[in-house]
Amino acid sequence: MTTRRETRARKALRNRIAYHGVGIGTAFFFLAPFLVGLLASFRPNSESGQPPLPPWPASGFSIDAYRALDGFGAGVWQHTVNSLVVSLGTVVLTVAVSVLAGYGFSRYRFPLKNALFVLIIATLMIPFQSILTPLFIILARLGLNNSLFGLMLIYVTLQLPFSVFMMRNAFDAVPKEIEEAARIDGARDLRLLFRVLMPLVMPGVATVSIFAFLNAWNEFLAALVLLSSNENYTLPVLMTAVRAGRLGAINWGAVQAGVTVMVVPCLFVFLLLQRYYMRGLMAGAVK
């Protein structure tokens, strides 16, 4: 005869099995497209045009698709480096500016503070496509056309409204008593910001970093319009050429390889920062 304790233990075991089973099934459901694309990118050329299932190569793994991808444009590695430079530079500049601006809007009082903050947030309502021509002219006047740095500045500008909003909420969620105690101990201004407050707002910084990286990594239109040299194009522009093919013939193996190259850094950045990301989205929501 089973005791009540044994019954509860069996019920808890069944609940854990069901919980983890549903979690594994859900994770597989979302990861399946990435796994299919990854396996398909290692098919030889003779199998690249076959149906996607089963995704694994029948005659052994091959890097023919990656060799074909490297034949487009200036080479896949050159375009990957361009995308990394632009994306990482966008993250660094966006975080630096948004942290200082968010701290200022959260802790300091100055004339028209609320009006200026609303004006910054209101720029989110302006479609990027409608200001692309003025941005092109401005970069041309500054001599930054067809440069990765100029493209980086455009991405930072587009990312700042959301980032400033996130960082102000993150600083608002930090109790002012912590800052007051640090000031009593002698911490001032930038030292107070970077030594005391920054560790407390890291979830917000991680959220801003993820959004800035993903937006810069995947952005296509600005890179296509503002860059004119094949050596400066980023990966999304390269993938357009791969998807169009040569003389109408599409190399689907190269397409799958390009998708894999574009997805892997995004997954890596998100998995690296995801524990901060979830807390960052809630920053300022509750006290």
PyMOL commands that set and color helices and strands:
alter all, ss='L'
color gray80, all
select helices_A, chain A and resi 4-40+45-47+64-69+76-107+113-125+128-142+148-172+176-184+189-218+221-226+230-232+235-244+252-281
alter helices_A, ss='H'
color red, helices_A
deselect
rebuild
show_as cartoon
